[in-house]
């Protein structure tokens, strides 16, 4: 459940840089930059995406500006970043238990 993020991947003239243009804005008019080792405390879509990209491995920095995500690769051995980005808004993955109506109501009370 949730909506997959569609994206277009482009390379950069600079080696080790990938750009992803998404079908939705993650930061509005602002921008954020994260580097590996940064403590990411925010709970917004751009921060969550940065956490997931770092966990995928092979990423040294993430910059998000609106619907454009720029990833600096740490090595040539990096995970499937397109799948990580595309699944940002997919909430119920295989093996994840869907909460009952009672559990959902208890969360908002």
ZIQUIPE-V495666 format. One record per residue. N is the residue number from 0. RES is the residue in one small letter. PHI is phi in radians with two decimals (none if undefined). PSI is psi as a letter, one per 20 degrees, with the letter a starting at -180 (NA if undefined). OMEGA is omega in radians with two decimals (999 if undefined). Layout:
# ZIQUIPE-V495666
N|RES|PHI|PSI|OMEGA + N|RES|PHI|PSI|OMEGA
This chain:
# ZIQUIPE-V495666
0|x|none|q|-3.05 + 1|x|1.93|r|-3.10 + 2|x|-1.93|p|3.08 + 3|x|-1.18|q|3.07 + 4|x|-1.54|p|3.05 + 5|x|-1.62|q|-3.05 + 6|x|-2.61|q|3.03 + 7|x|-2.07|p|-3.13 + 8|x|-1.73|p|3.06 + 9|x|-2.31|q|3.08 + 10|x|-1.60|r|-3.14 + 11|x|-1.97|q|3.03 + 12|x|-1.13|h|3.08 + 13|x|-1.50|p|3.12 + 14|x|-1.08|q|3.07 + 15|x|1.44|j|3.13 + 16|x|-2.11|p|3.03 + 17|x|-2.11|q|3.09 + 18|x|-2.10|p|3.11 + 19|x|-2.21|p|3.07 + 20|x|-1.78|o|-3.02 + 21|x|-1.72|r|3.10 + 22|x|-1.56|j|3.08 + 23|x|-2.67|q|3.14 + 24|x|-1.49|p|3.13 + 25|x|-1.75|h|-3.06 + 26|x|-2.18|j|-3.05 + 27|x|1.19|c|-3.12 + 28|x|-1.58|i|-3.09 + 29|x|-1.60|a|3.07 + 30|x|-2.49|q|3.10 + 31|x|-2.42|q|3.10 + 32|x|-2.34|p|3.11 + 33|x|-2.22|q|3.04 + 34|x|-2.10|q|-3.13 + 35|x|-0.98|p|-3.11 + 36|x|1.67|i|3.08 + 37|x|-1.16|q|3.03 + 38|x|-1.48|o|-3.11 + 39|x|-1.77|o|-3.08 + 40|x|-1.76|h|-3.07 + 41|x|-1.13|q|-3.11 + 42|x|-2.07|l|3.14 + 43|x|-1.92|r|-3.09 + 44|x|-1.00|g|-3.12 + 45|x|-1.13|g|3.13 + 46|x|-1.17|g|3.11 + 47|x|-1.10|g|3.11 + 48|x|-1.10|g|3.12 + 49|x|-1.05|g|3.11 + 50|x|-1.01|g|-3.11 + 51|x|-1.15|h|3.13 + 52|x|-1.16|g|3.09 + 53|x|-1.13|h|3.12 + 54|x|-1.17|h|3.11 + 55|x|-1.19|h|3.10 + 56|x|1.61|q|3.08 + 57|x|1.40|j|-3.11 + 58|x|-1.98|p|3.12 + 59|x|-1.86|h|3.12 + 60|x|-2.73|q|3.11 + 61|x|-2.35|p|3.06 + 62|x|-2.15|p|-3.13 + 63|x|-2.14|p|3.08 + 64|x|-2.35|o|-3.11 + 65|x|1.10|d|-3.13 + 66|x|-1.81|j|-3.14 + 67|x|-1.87|p|3.11 + 68|x|-2.02|p|3.10 + 69|x|-1.95|p|-3.09 + 70|x|-2.02|p|3.02 + 71|x|-1.70|p|-3.09 + 72|x|-1.48|p|3.09 + 73|x|-1.45|h|-3.12 + 74|x|-2.72|r|3.09 + 75|x|-1.40|i|3.13 + 76|x|-1.77|n|-3.14 + 77|x|-2.16|q|-3.08 + 78|x|-1.28|a|3.12 + 79|x|-1.41|n|-3.04 + 80|x|-1.16|h|3.12 + 81|x|-1.10|g|3.11 + 82|x|-1.18|h|3.11 + 83|x|-1.06|g|-3.12 + 84|x|-1.19|g|-3.12 + 85|x|-1.08|h|-3.13 + 86|x|-1.65|j|-3.07 + 87|x|-0.99|g|-3.10 + 88|x|-1.82|j|3.08 + 89|x|-1.60|o|-2.99 + 90|x|-1.58|h|-3.03 + 91|x|-1.92|n|3.14 + 92|x|-1.60|r|3.09 + 93|x|-0.95|p|-3.14 + 94|x|1.61|i|3.12 + 95|x|-1.66|p|-3.11 + 96|x|-1.34|p|3.13 + 97|x|-1.39|p|-3.11 + 98|x|-1.16|q|3.11 + 99|x|-1.34|r|3.10 + 100|x|-1.03|g|-3.13 + 101|x|-1.11|g|3.12 + 102|x|-1.14|h|3.12 + 103|x|-1.15|g|3.12 + 104|x|-1.12|g|3.14 + 105|x|-1.11|h|3.14 + 106|x|-1.19|h|-3.08 + 107|x|-1.68|i|3.14 + 108|x|-1.48|NA|999
